[in-house]
């Protein structure tokens, strides 16, 4: 038994624990049927494997309609905690929906679902648009292709620090806020605000709610995680802290407090990296 929802918006009310379910956007329904009929989700179906681990993989699937999608599939799930808890892709779909409502520049969520039998979790999937022509922010790292494009890098950092403030304002932290999960593409012409980049966010499976001192610590960790690969100078980091604080509506830090907390978290990360 599979419960299916065809609608413009994904909702937590669609998630089922006793049996299989899936949600699909109406304008993606025909393409979804093609994927299912041709079993294009199989890793041996001839589509590009973007990455994989022992229990999950992501494919880049070019469809006959001309649309290209990223298809994430978990091939197995543990009984605990997923017997009575959201699957990883259910949680990520919920995060996509929440972050779209915040106005964050997400890749478009197209479909998601889970395969269960008598409550037992088997597999789950999530499909998003493929951000064609976008690069990840790792290209700004020292020694990478766009490390010399400091103006583009600075805009990328500044705007992402302002955007993550929206998530933190509602009491959520990211845990995957790295330049590699934030995508960019240079515009043909700057927009009305002078921005040269289009941005997209991907991979939001680890976003979660927190409060009090735990949230403050996680906010510092988020910002440090973003900064670690980029090797920015202290004054450049300080300017990003000011950008972040100016964007926040819920004031949890002074500049001095935020700077100290992020620098401490960044030092811990660099020490762990050096110890490996």
LINSULSUL-V571431 format. One record per pair of residues at least 4 apart in sequence whose ideal C-beta (glycine too) atoms are under 7 Angstrom apart, sorted by the first residue. I is the first residue (numbers start at 1). GAP is how many residues later the second one is. If there is no record, write none. Layout:
# LINSULSUL-V571431
i->I gap->GAP
i->I gap->GAP
This chain:
# LINSULSUL-V571431
i->1 gap->18
i->1 gap->19
i->2 gap->18
i->2 gap->19
i->2 gap->20
i->3 gap->13
i->3 gap->16
i->3 gap->18
i->4 gap->18
i->5 gap->9
i->5 gap->18
i->6 gap->18
i->6 gap->20
i->6 gap->23
i->7 gap->16
i->8 gap->17
i->8 gap->18
i->9 gap->88
i->10 gap->4
i->10 gap->13
i->10 gap->83
i->10 gap->87
i->10 gap->99
i->10 gap->102
i->12 gap->82
i->14 gap->7
i->14 gap->9
i->15 gap->6
i->15 gap->71
i->15 gap->75
i->16 gap->5
i->17 gap->67
i->17 gap->99
i->17 gap->102
i->18 gap->98
i->18 gap->101
i->19 gap->97
i->20 gap->94
i->20 gap->95
i->20 gap->96
i->21 gap->92
i->21 gap->93
i->22 gap->89
i->22 gap->91
i->23 gap->88
i->23 gap->89
i->23 gap->90
i->24 gap->4
i->24 gap->5
i->24 gap->8
i->24 gap->87
i->25 gap->85
i->25 gap->86
i->28 gap->4
i->28 gap->82
i->28 gap->83
i->29 gap->4
i->30 gap->4
i->30 gap->35
i->31 gap->4
i->31 gap->32
i->31 gap->34
i->31 gap->36
i->32 gap->4
i->32 gap->79
i->33 gap->4
i->34 gap->4
i->34 gap->29
i->34 gap->30
i->35 gap->5
i->35 gap->6
i->35 gap->26
i->39 gap->6
i->40 gap->5
i->40 gap->7
i->40 gap->21
i->41 gap->18
i->41 gap->30
i->41 gap->32
i->41 gap->84
i->43 gap->6
i->43 gap->14
i->47 gap->12
i->47 gap->13
i->47 gap->14
i->48 gap->11
i->48 gap->12
i->49 gap->8
i->49 gap->10
i->50 gap->8
i->50 gap->9
i->50 gap->10
i->50 gap->20
i->51 gap->6
i->51 gap->7
i->52 gap->4
i->52 gap->5
i->55 gap->19
i->55 gap->20
i->55 gap->21
i->56 gap->16
i->56 gap->17
i->56 gap->18
i->56 gap->19
i->57 gap->16
i->58 gap->12
i->58 gap->13
i->58 gap->14
i->59 gap->12
i->60 gap->8
i->60 gap->10
i->60 gap->70
i->61 gap->7
i->61 gap->8
i->61 gap->10
i->62 gap->6
i->63 gap->4
i->63 gap->5
i->63 gap->6
i->68 gap->62
i->68 gap->64
i->69 gap->41
i->69 gap->58
i->69 gap->59
i->69 gap->60
i->69 gap->61
i->70 gap->58
i->70 gap->60
i->71 gap->54
i->71 gap->56
i->72 gap->17
i->72 gap->53
i->72 gap->54
i->73 gap->50
i->73 gap->52
i->74 gap->13
i->74 gap->14
i->74 gap->15
i->74 gap->49
i->74 gap->50
i->75 gap->48
i->77 gap->5
i->77 gap->10
i->77 gap->44
i->77 gap->45
i->77 gap->47
i->78 gap->4
i->79 gap->4
i->81 gap->4
i->82 gap->5
i->82 gap->39
i->83 gap->36
i->83 gap->38
i->86 gap->4
i->86 gap->5
i->87 gap->27
i->87 gap->34
i->87 gap->37
i->88 gap->4
i->88 gap->36
i->88 gap->117
i->89 gap->4
i->89 gap->23
i->89 gap->35
i->89 gap->36
i->89 gap->37
i->90 gap->4
i->90 gap->22
i->90 gap->24
i->90 gap->34
i->91 gap->4
i->91 gap->114
i->92 gap->4
i->92 gap->34
i->92 gap->112
i->92 gap->113
i->93 gap->4
i->93 gap->16
i->93 gap->19
i->93 gap->33
i->94 gap->4
i->95 gap->4
i->95 gap->109
i->95 gap->110
i->95 gap->112
i->96 gap->4
i->96 gap->10
i->96 gap->13
i->96 gap->108
i->97 gap->4
i->98 gap->4
i->99 gap->5
i->99 gap->7
i->99 gap->68
i->99 gap->105
i->100 gap->4
i->100 gap->6
i->102 gap->64
i->102 gap->65
i->103 gap->63
i->104 gap->59
i->104 gap->62
i->104 gap->97
i->105 gap->94
i->105 gap->95
i->105 gap->96
i->106 gap->94
i->106 gap->95
i->107 gap->21
i->107 gap->22
i->107 gap->24
i->107 gap->93
i->107 gap->95
i->108 gap->20
i->108 gap->21
i->109 gap->19
i->110 gap->17
i->110 gap->18
i->110 gap->19
i->111 gap->16
i->112 gap->13
i->112 gap->14
i->112 gap->15
i->113 gap->11
i->113 gap->12
i->114 gap->7
i->114 gap->10
i->115 gap->7
i->115 gap->8
i->115 gap->9
i->116 gap->4
i->116 gap->5
i->116 gap->6
i->117 gap->5
i->131 gap->52
i->131 gap->69
i->133 gap->52
i->134 gap->49
i->134 gap->50
i->134 gap->51
i->134 gap->66
i->135 gap->4
i->135 gap->48
i->135 gap->49
i->136 gap->43
i->136 gap->44
i->136 gap->46
i->136 gap->47
i->137 gap->19
i->137 gap->42
i->137 gap->43
i->137 gap->45
i->137 gap->47
i->138 gap->6
i->138 gap->41
i->138 gap->42
i->138 gap->91
i->139 gap->5
i->139 gap->6
i->139 gap->7
i->140 gap->4
i->140 gap->6
i->140 gap->7
i->140 gap->13
i->140 gap->16
i->140 gap->39
i->140 gap->90
i->141 gap->6
i->141 gap->88
i->141 gap->89
i->142 gap->5
i->142 gap->89
i->143 gap->4
i->146 gap->6
i->149 gap->4
i->150 gap->4
i->151 gap->4
i->152 gap->4
i->152 gap->34
i->152 gap->44
i->152 gap->45
i->153 gap->4
i->154 gap->4
i->155 gap->4
i->155 gap->40
i->155 gap->41
i->155 gap->42
i->156 gap->4
i->156 gap->28
i->156 gap->41
i->157 gap->4
i->157 gap->83
i->158 gap->4
i->158 gap->82
i->158 gap->85
i->159 gap->4
i->159 gap->36
i->159 gap->40
i->160 gap->4
i->160 gap->22
i->160 gap->66
i->161 gap->79
i->161 gap->82
i->161 gap->83
i->162 gap->81
i->162 gap->82
i->162 gap->85
i->164 gap->4
i->164 gap->10
i->164 gap->13
i->164 gap->58
i->165 gap->4
i->165 gap->79
i->165 gap->82
i->165 gap->83
i->167 gap->5
i->167 gap->7
i->167 gap->40
i->168 gap->4
i->168 gap->5
i->168 gap->51
i->168 gap->80
i->169 gap->79
i->169 gap->80
i->169 gap->81
i->171 gap->38
i->171 gap->39
i->171 gap->40
i->171 gap->44
i->172 gap->35
i->172 gap->36
i->172 gap->37
i->173 gap->34
i->173 gap->35
i->173 gap->37
i->173 gap->42
i->173 gap->45
i->173 gap->46
i->173 gap->49
i->174 gap->32
i->174 gap->33
i->174 gap->48
i->175 gap->31
i->175 gap->32
i->175 gap->33
i->176 gap->5
i->176 gap->27
i->176 gap->28
i->176 gap->30
i->177 gap->4
i->177 gap->45
i->177 gap->48
i->177 gap->49
i->178 gap->47
i->178 gap->48
i->178 gap->51
i->179 gap->47
i->179 gap->50
i->179 gap->51
i->181 gap->20
i->181 gap->21
i->181 gap->22
i->182 gap->17
i->182 gap->19
i->183 gap->16
i->183 gap->17
i->183 gap->19
i->184 gap->13
i->184 gap->14
i->184 gap->15
i->185 gap->12
i->185 gap->13
i->186 gap->10
i->186 gap->11
i->187 gap->4
i->187 gap->9
i->187 gap->10
i->187 gap->11
i->190 gap->4
i->190 gap->5
i->190 gap->6
i->191 gap->4
i->210 gap->4
i->210 gap->5
i->210 gap->8
i->211 gap->4
i->213 gap->4
i->214 gap->4
i->215 gap->4
i->216 gap->4
i->216 gap->36
i->216 gap->45
i->217 gap->4
i->218 gap->4
i->219 gap->4
i->220 gap->4
i->220 gap->41
i->220 gap->42
i->220 gap->45
i->221 gap->4
i->221 gap->44
i->222 gap->4
i->223 gap->4
i->223 gap->21
i->223 gap->39
i->224 gap->4
i->224 gap->38
i->224 gap->41
i->224 gap->42
i->224 gap->45
i->227 gap->5
i->227 gap->10
i->227 gap->39
i->228 gap->38
i->228 gap->41
i->228 gap->42
i->232 gap->4
i->232 gap->5
i->234 gap->4
i->235 gap->4
i->236 gap->4
i->237 gap->4
i->238 gap->4
i->238 gap->21
i->239 gap->4
i->240 gap->4
i->241 gap->4
i->241 gap->14
i->241 gap->17
i->241 gap->18
i->241 gap->21
i->242 gap->4
i->242 gap->13
i->243 gap->4
i->244 gap->4
i->245 gap->8
i->245 gap->10
i->245 gap->13
i->253 gap->4
i->253 gap->5
i->254 gap->4
i->255 gap->4
i->256 gap->4
i->257 gap->4
i->258 gap->4
i->259 gap->4
i->260 gap->4
i->261 gap->4
i->262 gap->4
i->263 gap->4
i->264 gap->4
i->265 gap->4
i->266 gap->4
i->267 gap->4
i->268 gap->4
i->269 gap->4
i->270 gap->4
i->271 gap->4
i->272 gap->4
